[in-house]
Amino acid sequence: MKEKLHIIPHDHHIDRDTRQKTNGHQSCVIWFTGLSGSGKSTLANALETELVNKGYHTYLLDGDNVRTGLNSDLDFSAAARKENIRRIGEVAKLMDDAGLITLAAFVSPYREEREFVRSLLGDDHYIEVYVDCPVEECEKRDVKGLYKKARAGEISNFTGISAPFEAPEDPDIRVQTHLQSIEEGVQTIMEHLNDKLKLK
């Protein structure tokens, strides 16, 4: 590791508490994890719409969108996946410090990386949502045609097919998108947020 010479972080006058008071609500990161095609992005989009309609300040970080910009230099090897989540975790931490309710929708297949993000944010600011959908159902949906390509060997290191997915053992929220509608999933999450953050 390179020595970090002359790096001295600044203490700013405006902190997270002040931003939260300005926004009128606590900040947090809602982390959606699950297989490709499980409904993470759809659920996160619907939840953000619900939150914004209620007057909350939000931002949505989505896997494919981040991969086209911030993390466009990363492939899908285990090391690159780890770096992908590390960078996103640091961005989510900045968003949380800005006083926002941040929604992060990423496959994030490894428990170690998800626990890293939790450790960055702390339990009070990290909410893990396991978008639980069997791989067989995700493969039936295959909206992007990725499972078909993975089965054909055109995509390597594909989670659920040729790379592992370590399901959360004790997520804060579990939404089973093969059994629940998106509206029901949003309601499940909103009830948890109301209890944790005292949202309306």
C-alpha positions, 0 to 999 in steps of 0.5 A, spaced: 500 500 500 502 506 498 504 511 503 499 517 504 503 523 504 500 530 506 493 527 506 490 531 512 482 530 512 478 537 513 473 538 519 467 542 516 463 546 519 456 543 516 456 536 519 451 530 517 446 532 523 446 539 521 444 536 514 439 531 517 435 537 520 435 541 514 432 535 510 427 534 516 429 526 516 435 521 518 439 519 513 441 512 511 443 507 506 438 502 503 442 496 500 438 492 496 442 485 494 440 479 490 441 475 484 440 479 477 433 479 475 430 478 482 427 485 482 432 490 485 432 496 481 425 495 480 423 495 487 428 501 489 425 505 483 418 504 486 421 505 493 424 512 491 418 514 488 414 513 494 419 516 498 420 522 494 412 523 493 412 523 501 417 529 501 424 525 503 431 527 500 433 521 496 438 518 491 438 512 487 445 508 486 444 502 481 449 497 478 449 498 471 449 505 471 455 506 476 458 500 471 458 505 465 461 511 469 465 511 476 466 503 475 467 503 468 474 500 468 472 494 472 471 487 470 467 481 473 473 478 477 472 476 484 477 482 485 474 487 481 467 485 484 470 487 491 473 493 488 466 495 485 463 494 492 468 498 496 467 504 491 460 504 491 460 503 499 465 510 499 460 513 495 454 511 499 457 514 505 458 520 502 451 520 500 449 518 507 453 524 510 450 529 505 443 527 509 440 523 504 436 517 504 440 513 499 438 507 495 443 502 493 441 496 488 447 491 487 448 484 486 453 484 491 454 477 492 459 476 497 457 477 505 464 480 506 463 486 502 456 487 504 459 487 511 464 492 509 459 497 507 455 496 514 462 497 517 463 504 514 456 506 515 454 503 522 448 499 524 444 505 525 445 508 517 445 501 514 439 497 512 440 491 508 434 489 503 435 481 501 431 481 494 430 474 495 428 470 488 430 463 486 435 463 480 430 459 476 425 464 477 430 470 475 432 465 469 425 465 467 425 473 467 432 474 464 429 481 462 437 482 459 438 476 456 444 475 461 442 468 463 442 465 456 449 468 455 451 465 461 449 458 460 452 459 453 459 461 456 458 468 453 459 471 460 464 468 465 463 469 472 456 470 472 452 470 479 448 464 480 451 460 474 458 460 474 459 465 480 457 464 487 451 468 491 452 468 498 445 470 501 444 474 507 443 470 513 440 475 517 437 481 513 434 487 516 428 486 510 427 480 506 422 481 500 420 475 496 419 478 489 416 471 486 411 471 491 410 479 493 408 484 488 412 490 487 407 495 491 407 489 497 415 490 497 415 497 498 410 497 503 414 492 507 420 496 506 416 503 508 414 499 515 421 498 517 423 505 515 417 508 519 420 504 525 427 505 524 427 512 522 420 514 524 418 516 517 411 518 515 
